[in-house]
């Protein structure tokens, strides 16, 4: 709400009926301008992505590349800029550090994924929402950060040597033909139309005797007792489908 609209200082003085005096113009400092730049949701998202990706890459790749320091510097810029603009204090930074610690404990100390991991994620999200000027800014920054982090981590895994700890988190063994693994070549097409007798209850899977051999089969959905005469109706991949002979 405003009592009047003034174009300049002289009009303000005229409206309140005072004599104009010497004025002092206050301009933003470099730190304030830089903080406003950092709090832009796109820039904030990039800083979060750099911080997360740098720390993750430092953990999973061999040797010391200095990316951990880069990640900490990115987070320091992010929180410093937002603290100057929003004046949220150290609560947000404390929540963020607590969230990182809890996630590390969940990954390397506490088995499974439970309360510790959820609390860590909640701490990080809470700190980001706490320092953001608006919830919309926080959501935009998080989306940008998540996408960039995934891209950077995937690129680093493909082009950098990983630690043994990364091999424990993923399945590196391959069951390919070069390693000696092959798929059995079973041709059951010649069984279609033949008749046999169930030697176990079919519920709906079970076994039948056909031409003196025990064969695993499955019915079309019916439950059949042992001793039922059946006929092979067709194949579904490696499954042999049978139907009772009435």
DRENLUMGU-895234 format. One record per residue (C-alpha): residue number from 1; residue in three letters; x, y, z. Coordinates in pm, 1 decimal. Layout:
% DRENLUMGU-895234
{pt NUM ALA {X Y Z}},
...
***
This chain:
% DRENLUMGU-895234
{pt 1 UNK {0.0 0.0 0.0}},
{pt 2 UNK {128.8 347.0 -83.0}},
{pt 3 UNK {3.8 697.5 -13.1}},
{pt 4 UNK {153.4 844.9 -329.7}},
{pt 5 UNK {380.3 779.3 -630.0}},
{pt 6 UNK {705.4 976.3 -647.3}},
{pt 7 UNK {942.7 983.0 -944.2}},
{pt 8 UNK {1237.9 1118.8 -744.7}},
{pt 9 UNK {1357.3 1236.8 -406.6}},
{pt 10 UNK {1233.8 1593.6 -461.9}},
{pt 11 UNK {876.1 1473.4 -513.2}},
{pt 12 UNK {899.8 1270.2 -192.8}},
{pt 13 UNK {1007.7 1579.8 -0.4}},
{pt 14 UNK {726.6 1781.4 -155.2}},
{pt 15 UNK {469.0 1519.7 -60.6}},
{pt 16 UNK {576.1 1503.8 303.9}},
{pt 17 UNK {635.8 1884.6 308.9}},
{pt 18 UNK {1001.3 1885.5 408.4}},
{pt 19 UNK {1302.1 2070.3 270.5}},
{pt 20 UNK {1529.0 1851.1 51.2}},
{pt 21 UNK {1862.9 1773.2 212.9}},
{pt 22 UNK {2183.6 1608.2 102.2}},
{pt 23 UNK {2120.0 1251.3 -16.2}},
{pt 24 UNK {2345.2 946.6 1.2}},
{pt 25 UNK {2296.5 677.2 -261.3}},
{pt 26 UNK {2352.9 321.0 -136.6}},
{pt 27 UNK {2474.0 82.3 -409.2}},
{pt 28 UNK {2511.9 -295.3 -371.9}},
{pt 29 UNK {2865.1 -415.2 -303.4}},
{pt 30 UNK {3043.5 -674.3 -514.9}},
{pt 31 UNK {2969.9 -943.3 -255.5}},
{pt 32 UNK {2599.2 -860.1 -260.9}},
{pt 33 UNK {2587.6 -863.8 -641.6}},
{pt 34 UNK {2775.0 -1194.6 -648.7}},
{pt 35 UNK {2535.4 -1340.5 -391.3}},
{pt 36 UNK {2236.6 -1240.3 -601.9}},
{pt 37 UNK {2400.7 -1412.1 -900.0}},
{pt 38 UNK {2459.7 -1731.9 -701.0}},
{pt 39 UNK {2100.8 -1743.6 -576.4}},
{pt 40 UNK {1971.2 -1765.4 -931.8}},
{pt 41 UNK {1801.2 -2108.6 -945.2}},
{pt 42 UNK {1996.6 -2216.6 -1253.5}},
{pt 43 UNK {2332.8 -2115.7 -1106.4}},
{pt 44 UNK {2237.1 -2267.8 -770.7}},
{pt 45 UNK {2142.7 -2594.4 -941.5}},
{pt 46 UNK {2476.0 -2604.0 -1125.8}},
{pt 47 UNK {2666.4 -2546.1 -800.3}},
{pt 48 UNK {2476.4 -2827.2 -626.2}},
{pt 49 UNK {2541.4 -3059.1 -920.8}},
{pt 50 UNK {2913.1 -2977.4 -923.2}},
{pt 51 UNK {2932.8 -3034.5 -548.7}},
{pt 52 UNK {2748.4 -3366.4 -549.2}},
{pt 53 UNK {2914.4 -3502.5 -863.1}},
{pt 54 UNK {3264.2 -3400.9 -753.0}},
{pt 55 UNK {3230.3 -3570.5 -413.9}},
{pt 56 UNK {3072.5 -3885.6 -560.5}},
{pt 57 UNK {3340.6 -3911.4 -830.0}},
{pt 58 UNK {3613.8 -3857.9 -570.7}},
{pt 59 UNK {3474.2 -4145.6 -364.6}},
{pt 60 UNK {3427.4 -4399.8 -645.0}},
{pt 61 UNK {3737.0 -4325.3 -855.6}},
{pt 62 UNK {4092.0 -4431.3 -779.9}},
{pt 63 UNK {4354.9 -4189.4 -653.3}},
{pt 64 UNK {4320.1 -3829.0 -540.5}},
{pt 65 UNK {4201.3 -3600.0 -817.4}},
{pt 66 UNK {4114.1 -3296.3 -606.6}},
{pt 67 UNK {3748.4 -3316.9 -706.0}},
{pt 68 UNK {3649.5 -3349.7 -341.3}},
{pt 69 UNK {3793.7 -3004.1 -274.4}},
{pt 70 UNK {3612.9 -2869.8 -582.3}},
{pt 71 UNK {3286.3 -3013.5 -452.2}},
{pt 72 UNK {3332.8 -2859.1 -108.4}},
{pt 73 UNK {3412.2 -2522.1 -267.4}},
{pt 74 UNK {3096.1 -2541.5 -480.6}},
{pt 75 UNK {2884.4 -2613.0 -173.4}},
{pt 76 UNK {3061.6 -2334.0 18.1}},
{pt 77 UNK {2974.4 -2084.2 -258.4}},
{pt 78 UNK {2615.4 -2207.5 -269.6}},
{pt 79 UNK {2550.8 -2171.1 103.0}},
{pt 80 UNK {2755.5 -1853.5 145.2}},
{pt 81 UNK {2564.4 -1676.6 -132.3}},
{pt 82 UNK {2227.3 -1781.2 2.2}},
{pt 83 UNK {2318.7 -1694.7 360.4}},
{pt 84 UNK {2410.9 -1339.7 256.8}},
{pt 85 UNK {2087.5 -1290.2 62.7}},
{pt 86 UNK {1839.0 -1472.6 287.5}},
{pt 87 UNK {2015.7 -1445.2 627.0}},
{pt 88 UNK {1913.9 -1796.9 729.4}},
{pt 89 UNK {2217.6 -1847.3 951.0}},
{pt 90 UNK {2402.6 -2173.1 1007.4}},
{pt 91 UNK {2097.6 -2396.4 1048.0}},
{pt 92 UNK {2079.8 -2480.5 676.6}},
{pt 93 UNK {2452.4 -2557.5 657.1}},
{pt 94 UNK {2426.8 -2779.1 965.1}},
{pt 95 UNK {2133.4 -2970.9 813.6}},
{pt 96 UNK {2322.8 -3021.1 489.1}},
{pt 97 UNK {2639.3 -3150.6 656.8}},
{pt 98 UNK {2431.1 -3376.1 880.9}},
{pt 99 UNK {2251.6 -3514.2 575.6}},
{pt 100 UNK {2581.6 -3591.5 399.1}},
{pt 101 UNK {2716.0 -3768.2 708.1}},
{pt 102 UNK {2399.7 -3975.9 749.0}},
{pt 103 UNK {2405.2 -4085.5 383.5}},
{pt 104 UNK {2772.9 -4186.0 412.3}},
{pt 105 UNK {2689.9 -4387.8 723.9}},
{pt 106 UNK {2398.1 -4550.7 543.0}},
{pt 107 UNK {2618.7 -4643.6 246.5}},
{pt 108 UNK {2923.2 -4776.3 429.2}},
{pt 109 UNK {2828.7 -4854.8 790.0}},
{pt 110 UNK {2457.8 -4923.3 840.3}},
{pt 111 UNK {2332.2 -5225.8 641.1}},
{pt 112 UNK {2031.7 -5189.6 413.1}},
{pt 113 UNK {1845.7 -4866.2 343.1}},
{pt 114 UNK {1637.1 -4736.9 627.4}},
{pt 115 UNK {1595.4 -4453.8 874.8}},
{pt 116 UNK {1953.1 -4324.4 840.7}},
{pt 117 UNK {1935.2 -4287.1 462.3}},
{pt 118 UNK {1589.8 -4128.4 468.9}},
{pt 119 UNK {1700.0 -3885.3 740.3}},
{pt 120 UNK {2008.7 -3792.3 536.4}},
{pt 121 UNK {1805.2 -3719.9 224.5}},
{pt 122 UNK {1554.9 -3520.4 429.9}},
{pt 123 UNK {1837.6 -3316.6 581.7}},
{pt 124 UNK {1984.6 -3225.1 242.3}},
{pt 125 UNK {1646.1 -3137.3 91.7}},
{pt 126 UNK {1552.8 -2938.7 399.7}},
{pt 127 UNK {1874.4 -2734.8 387.3}},
{pt 128 UNK {1825.9 -2653.1 18.9}},
{pt 129 UNK {1464.2 -2547.1 71.1}},
{pt 130 UNK {1565.3 -2347.2 377.8}},
{pt 131 UNK {1822.0 -2131.4 197.4}},
{pt 132 UNK {1623.9 -2091.8 -126.9}},
{pt 133 UNK {1434.1 -1760.8 -163.8}},
{pt 134 UNK {1114.1 -1948.6 -258.6}},
{pt 135 UNK {1009.0 -2315.6 -280.8}},
{pt 136 UNK {984.4 -2277.7 -659.7}},
{pt 137 UNK {1349.9 -2173.6 -675.3}},
{pt 138 UNK {1445.1 -2476.3 -465.6}},
{pt 139 UNK {1255.7 -2718.7 -691.2}},
{pt 140 UNK {1414.7 -2576.8 -1007.4}},
{pt 141 UNK {1762.3 -2591.3 -852.9}},
{pt 142 UNK {1712.6 -2951.4 -738.6}},
{pt 143 UNK {1590.4 -3070.2 -1078.2}},
{pt 144 UNK {1888.0 -2911.6 -1253.9}},
{pt 145 UNK {2126.4 -3052.5 -992.4}},
{pt 146 UNK {1992.5 -3408.6 -1017.8}},
{pt 147 UNK {2011.1 -3418.5 -1397.8}},
{pt 148 UNK {2362.0 -3271.4 -1415.0}},
{pt 149 UNK {2488.1 -3495.0 -1134.6}},
{pt 150 UNK {2369.7 -3810.5 -1312.6}},
{pt 151 UNK {2534.0 -3701.3 -1638.3}},
{pt 152 UNK {2866.2 -3611.1 -1475.0}},
{pt 153 UNK {2885.1 -3930.2 -1267.6}},
{pt 154 UNK {2801.0 -4155.3 -1563.8}},
{pt 155 UNK {3066.7 -3987.3 -1779.1}},
{pt 156 UNK {3327.8 -4021.7 -1505.3}},
{pt 157 UNK {3253.5 -4391.5 -1450.5}},
{pt 158 UNK {3301.4 -4462.5 -1821.1}},
{pt 159 UNK {3630.2 -4274.2 -1850.8}},
{pt 160 UNK {3795.3 -4307.7 -1510.0}},
{pt 161 UNK {3925.7 -4602.8 -1311.6}},
{pt 162 UNK {3694.6 -4681.6 -1021.5}},
{pt 163 UNK {3780.5 -4801.2 -673.4}},
{pt 164 UNK {3704.5 -5147.4 -539.5}},
{pt 165 UNK {3422.1 -5000.1 -333.9}},
{pt 166 UNK {3234.2 -4920.0 -657.4}},
{pt 167 UNK {3271.3 -5280.4 -773.9}},
{pt 168 UNK {3101.3 -5392.2 -453.9}},
{pt 169 UNK {2798.9 -5175.9 -537.5}},
{pt 170 UNK {2746.2 -5306.7 -891.5}},
{pt 171 UNK {2735.2 -5647.4 -1057.0}},
{pt 172 UNK {3039.1 -5660.0 -1284.2}},
{pt 173 UNK {3025.0 -6030.6 -1375.8}},
{pt 174 UNK {2881.2 -6107.4 -1717.8}},
{pt 175 UNK {2721.0 -6427.6 -1832.6}},
{pt 176 UNK {2814.0 -6394.0 -2198.5}},
{pt 177 UNK {2934.8 -6647.6 -2451.4}},
{pt 178 UNK {3291.9 -6518.2 -2426.9}},
{pt 179 UNK {3291.9 -6619.8 -2059.8}},
{pt 180 UNK {3166.3 -6968.2 -2141.5}},
{pt 181 UNK {2797.2 -6918.7 -2067.6}},
{pt 182 UNK {2554.7 -7058.9 -2323.6}},
{pt 183 UNK {2180.8 -7111.1 -2340.3}},
{pt 184 UNK {2077.6 -7474.3 -2372.4}},
{pt 185 UNK {1931.7 -7548.8 -2713.7}},
{pt 186 UNK {1613.8 -7737.2 -2629.3}},
{pt 187 UNK {1383.9 -7821.0 -2920.5}},
{pt 188 UNK {1049.5 -7941.2 -2789.5}},
{pt 189 UNK {854.2 -7887.2 -3109.4}},
{pt 190 UNK {841.6 -8263.9 -3167.3}},
{pt 191 UNK {640.8 -8307.2 -2845.5}},
{pt 192 UNK {337.2 -8113.1 -2968.5}},
{pt 193 UNK {41.6 -8347.9 -3010.2}},
{pt 194 UNK {186.8 -8631.5 -2805.0}},
{pt 195 UNK {9.0 -8777.6 -2503.9}},
{pt 196 UNK {133.3 -8868.8 -2160.6}},
{pt 197 UNK {23.8 -8908.6 -1800.9}},
{pt 198 UNK {84.5 -8674.3 -1510.2}},
{pt 199 UNK {306.8 -8826.7 -1244.0}},
{pt 200 UNK {265.1 -8529.5 -1006.6}},
{pt 201 UNK {-31.4 -8299.8 -945.3}},
{pt 202 UNK {-33.9 -8016.4 -1199.0}},
{pt 203 UNK {-110.7 -7693.7 -1005.4}},
{pt 204 UNK {-72.4 -7581.4 -1283.9}},
{pt 205 UNK {295.5 -7675.3 -1310.8}},
{pt 206 UNK {419.2 -8026.5 -1255.9}},
{pt 207 UNK {568.4 -8326.3 -1432.7}},
{pt 208 UNK {434.5 -8586.3 -1675.1}},
{pt 209 UNK {569.5 -8908.2 -1818.3}},
{pt 210 UNK {588.0 -8904.4 -2196.5}},
{pt 211 UNK {761.9 -9172.7 -2405.0}},
{pt 212 UNK {922.3 -9305.1 -2089.7}},
{pt 213 UNK {1073.6 -8966.9 -1993.9}},
{pt 214 UNK {988.9 -8724.4 -1713.4}},
{pt 215 UNK {905.5 -8379.8 -1854.2}},
{pt 216 UNK {821.4 -8059.1 -1669.8}},
{pt 217 UNK {500.7 -7904.7 -1804.0}},
{pt 218 UNK {233.7 -7650.0 -1722.7}},
{pt 219 UNK {-139.4 -7664.0 -1786.7}},
{pt 220 UNK {-350.8 -7391.0 -1943.8}},
{pt 221 UNK {-459.8 -7294.8 -1592.9}},
{pt 222 UNK {-639.4 -7607.9 -1477.3}},
{pt 223 UNK {-536.5 -7798.7 -1165.3}},
{pt 224 UNK {-506.2 -8169.8 -1250.3}},
{pt 225 UNK {-438.3 -8460.5 -1013.8}},
{pt 226 UNK {-164.3 -8715.1 -1068.0}},
{pt 227 UNK {-253.9 -8996.2 -1310.4}},
{pt 228 UNK {-441.4 -8768.7 -1553.9}},
{pt 229 UNK {-396.0 -8831.8 -1925.0}},
{pt 230 UNK {-277.8 -8515.4 -2097.0}},
{pt 231 UNK {-185.1 -8399.7 -2445.1}},
{pt 232 UNK {87.5 -8146.7 -2536.4}},
{pt 233 UNK {-97.4 -7851.4 -2691.2}},
{pt 234 UNK {188.9 -7614.7 -2766.8}},
{pt 235 UNK {497.8 -7430.2 -2650.8}},
{pt 236 UNK {546.3 -7093.8 -2485.8}},
{pt 237 UNK {917.0 -7028.4 -2498.2}},
{pt 238 UNK {1069.6 -7311.6 -2298.1}},
{pt 239 UNK {738.6 -7402.3 -2131.3}},
{pt 240 UNK {545.1 -7707.2 -2248.9}},
{pt 241 UNK {170.9 -7653.2 -2227.6}},
{pt 242 UNK {-60.5 -7952.5 -2178.7}},
{pt 243 UNK {-433.6 -8011.8 -2159.0}},
{pt 244 UNK {-630.3 -8296.1 -1998.9}},
{pt 245 UNK {-769.6 -8560.1 -2236.6}},
{pt 246 UNK {-1137.9 -8605.5 -2165.3}},
***
